[in-house]
Amino acid sequence: MIDFELEPQVVNQLKMYHLAAAQLMRPISREFDEREHSEPRAFWEAMWTASQNLGEPADAKPRAGEGASRLRNLNTCLSVEELCWGDAGLFLSIPGGGLGGAAVAAAGTAEQRERFLRRFREGQPKWGAMAITEPGCGSDSAAITTTATRDGDHWVINGTKIFCTAGQMAAEKSEGFVVVWATVDRQAGRAGIKPFVVEHHTPGMTVVRVENKLGIRASDTAMIVFENCRVPADHLLGSAEVKRDGGFKDVMATFDATRPIVAAMAIGVGRAALDFVRDFLAQNNIPVRYGISPRRLTALERDFMEMEVQLKAARLLTWRAAWMLDMGKRNNLEASMAKAKAGKAVTQITQKAVELLGPVGYSRKELVEKWMRDAKINDIFEGTQQINLMIVARRILDYSSRELN
Ligand SMILES: Cc1cc2nc3c(=O)[nH]c(=O)nc-3n(C[C@H](O)[C@H](O)[C@H](O)COP(=O)(O)OP(=O)(O)OC[C@H]3O[C@@H](n4cnc5c(N)ncnc54)[C@H](O)[C@@H]3O)c2cc1C
């Protein structure tokens, strides 16, 4: 059973994250949205120092309650919601293992986890990134064309990756790494795809572009070209063996861990918009009446309650998916449910917030229009809305990816 009572240590850390969100993120939110590609160095230093002091683990962004609790993934979701209530773009820009760290944690051996993630506990701020998407392949990761060819004690990587979150920071501007998904055997399809750790400044890895985006503009999104990029053989995460039956499952385990986190990001943004609307209504003496017949509710009251319901439903699905992972249960279905629900909910909630607030919602004086822009990405990365719904359908109806695609 899920226990909804949080440990006192987790509660305290969440309060700290809320303070960071309110006092470190919100004041610079607009500035780094307007100044895309500029680097919030002072903010990074503050968050890096805070995570060092907390003894935070290496494989993700700051998280609450680590060490005190076996609910590591659930606690991560709680802290991610808090920080994304502050600013989702800035959250994604915080130094840490990020998606690259999550991939190492999910697909790497114990020795690789220690070797590659240790760095995030010490020294200067650094970033991890994960590069799957290519110009010709996004949702259909089996179509990856980037190759890794064995040459003695090395793998040689060739290909182009696009839309890599924190790619520039990981590849060029810190002592981080990029986890690159490449095929070692094109004939084997999905089973031939393996993740490789490519260290910062490895010759042959070049950031050729950073994107201008609709939302999460404080987060760098890079196009990276790999040209005869050589990495040591033991930088392939997990086993090099191409298991034609289910070999891809190890790699997909990364998504089972990261989808609840993205869902939590969405919930943080949605909560920011909902809180703003609630405060606005209170300041303008517009009541939201609970506990009366639905027939007597105003349209605004109905809308507001619907926003609350959608957010809570998404949050409960997210907690369940994270909790199952903590319990060592397979959460592939629940992770996709949470991600699909939260992505859709936050898109609708933030749009509704802009609508209900009218000019205040649309104005750049407030952050509501920004949250609407920041929300949409949660419906796109780590599997789009449609792809996650398809995974849910496959799992419920017991279809294989070949039977339902
Ligand atoms: C800001 C940002 C950051 C990102 N960060 C990363 C990152 O760090 N690492 C990384 O590897 N990638 C990253 N991505 C890429 C992201 O994961 C992909 O954009 C996403 O997986 C969709 O792939 P695509 O863009 O190629 O779209 P496509 O796969 O071409 O899909 C286009 C549309 O078709 C729909 N569609 C596709 N196939 C089906 C189907 N079978 N049934 C129904 N509908 C379908 C999709 O849902 C979508 O609506 C990022 C993208 C953005 C915008």
The ligand as an SDF file (V2000), in Angstrom:
LIG
                    3D

 53 58  0  0  0  0  0  0  0  0999 V2000
   12.8040   20.8020  -25.6750 C   0  0  0  0  0  0  0  0  0  0  0  0
   13.0530   19.3920  -26.0480 C   0  0  0  0  0  0  0  0  0  0  0  0
   13.9580   18.6410  -25.3270 C   0  0  0  0  0  0  0  0  0  0  0  0
   14.2380   17.3430  -25.6760 C   0  0  0  0  0  0  0  0  0  0  0  0
   15.1870   16.6210  -24.9800 N   0  0  0  0  0  0  0  0  0  0  0  0
   15.5880   15.4180  -25.4370 C   0  0  0  0  0  0  0  0  0  0  0  0
   16.6960   14.7270  -24.8380 C   0  0  0  0  0  0  0  0  0  0  0  0
   17.2760   15.1660  -23.8370 O   0  0  0  0  0  0  0  0  0  0  0  0
   17.1150   13.5860  -25.4290 N   0  0  0  0  0  0  0  0  0  0  0  0
   16.5140   13.0560  -26.5280 C   0  0  0  0  0  0  0  0  0  0  0  0
   16.9630   12.0320  -27.0120 O   0  0  0  0  0  0  0  0  0  0  0  0
   15.4390   13.6600  -27.0950 N   0  0  0  0  0  0  0  0  0  0  0  0
   14.9760   14.8260  -26.5830 C   0  0  0  0  0  0  0  0  0  0  0  0
   13.9200   15.4660  -27.1860 N   0  0  0  0  0  0  0  0  0  0  0  0
   13.2710   14.8630  -28.3270 C   0  0  0  0  0  0  0  0  0  0  0  0
   11.9070   14.2840  -27.9990 C   0  0  0  0  0  0  0  0  0  0  0  0
   12.0550   13.1430  -27.1740 O   0  0  0  0  0  0  0  0  0  0  0  0
   11.2340   13.9700  -29.3300 C   0  0  0  0  0  0  0  0  0  0  0  0
   10.8820   15.2040  -29.9210 O   0  0  0  0  0  0  0  0  0  0  0  0
   10.0040   13.1030  -29.1600 C   0  0  0  0  0  0  0  0  0  0  0  0
   10.3840   11.8070  -28.7710 O   0  0  0  0  0  0  0  0  0  0  0  0
    9.1590   13.0160  -30.4250 C   0  0  0  0  0  0  0  0  0  0  0  0
    9.9410   12.6530  -31.4960 O   0  0  0  0  0  0  0  0  0  0  0  0
    9.8910   13.4870  -32.8760 P   0  0  0  0  0  0  0  0  0  0  0  0
   10.1020   14.9190  -32.5120 O   0  0  0  0  0  0  0  0  0  0  0  0
   10.8210   12.8770  -33.8340 O   0  0  0  0  0  0  0  0  0  0  0  0
    8.4210   13.3640  -33.3580 O   0  0  0  0  0  0  0  0  0  0  0  0
    7.7460   12.1540  -34.2160 P   0  0  0  0  0  0  0  0  0  0  0  0
    8.1360   10.8350  -33.6490 O   0  0  0  0  0  0  0  0  0  0  0  0
    8.0350   12.4010  -35.6490 O   0  0  0  0  0  0  0  0  0  0  0  0
    6.2330   12.4230  -33.8920 O   0  0  0  0  0  0  0  0  0  0  0  0
    5.5000   13.5050  -34.4570 C   0  0  0  0  0  0  0  0  0  0  0  0
    4.0580   13.3800  -33.9990 C   0  0  0  0  0  0  0  0  0  0  0  0
    3.5200   12.1180  -34.4300 O   0  0  0  0  0  0  0  0  0  0  0  0
    3.0540   11.3650  -33.3290 C   0  0  0  0  0  0  0  0  0  0  0  0
    3.3380    9.9450  -33.5390 N   0  0  0  0  0  0  0  0  0  0  0  0
    4.5260    9.3810  -33.8720 C   0  0  0  0  0  0  0  0  0  0  0  0
    4.4030    8.0470  -33.9900 N   0  0  0  0  0  0  0  0  0  0  0  0
    3.1060    7.7540  -33.7050 C   0  0  0  0  0  0  0  0  0  0  0  0
    2.3540    6.5540  -33.6430 C   0  0  0  0  0  0  0  0  0  0  0  0
    2.9210    5.3810  -33.8940 N   0  0  0  0  0  0  0  0  0  0  0  0
    1.0510    6.6310  -33.3290 N   0  0  0  0  0  0  0  0  0  0  0  0
    0.4690    7.8230  -33.0620 C   0  0  0  0  0  0  0  0  0  0  0  0
    1.1260    9.0080  -33.1130 N   0  0  0  0  0  0  0  0  0  0  0  0
    2.4230    8.9720  -33.4180 C   0  0  0  0  0  0  0  0  0  0  0  0
    3.8180   11.8910  -32.1250 C   0  0  0  0  0  0  0  0  0  0  0  0
    3.1170   11.6610  -30.9220 O   0  0  0  0  0  0  0  0  0  0  0  0
    3.9280   13.3680  -32.4590 C   0  0  0  0  0  0  0  0  0  0  0  0
    2.7530   14.0180  -32.0950 O   0  0  0  0  0  0  0  0  0  0  0  0
   13.5810   16.7550  -26.7830 C   0  0  0  0  0  0  0  0  0  0  0  0
   12.6310   17.5080  -27.5040 C   0  0  0  0  0  0  0  0  0  0  0  0
   12.3620   18.7930  -27.1560 C   0  0  0  0  0  0  0  0  0  0  0  0
   11.3550   19.5610  -27.9500 C   0  0  0  0  0  0  0  0  0  0  0  0
  1  2  1  0
  2  3  1  0
  2 52  2  0
  3  4  2  0
  4  5  1  0
  4 50  1  0
  5  6  2  0
  6  7  1  0
  6 13  1  0
  7  8  2  0
  7  9  1  0
  9 10  1  0
 10 11  2  0
 10 12  1  0
 12 13  2  0
 13 14  1  0
 14 15  1  0
 14 50  1  0
 15 16  1  0
 16 17  1  0
 16 18  1  0
 18 19  1  0
 18 20  1  0
 20 21  1  0
 20 22  1  0
 22 23  1  0
 23 24  1  0
 24 25  2  0
 24 26  1  0
 24 27  1  0
 27 28  1  0
 28 29  2  0
 28 30  1  0
 28 31  1  0
 31 32  1  0
 32 33  1  0
 33 34  1  0
 33 48  1  0
 34 35  1  0
 35 36  1  0
 35 46  1  0
 36 37  1  0
 36 45  1  0
 37 38  2  0
 38 39  1  0
 39 40  1  0
 39 45  2  0
 40 41  1  0
 40 42  2  0
 42 43  1  0
 43 44  2  0
 44 45  1  0
 46 47  1  0
 46 48  1  0
 48 49  1  0
 50 51  2  0
 51 52  1  0
 52 53  1  0
M  END
$$$$
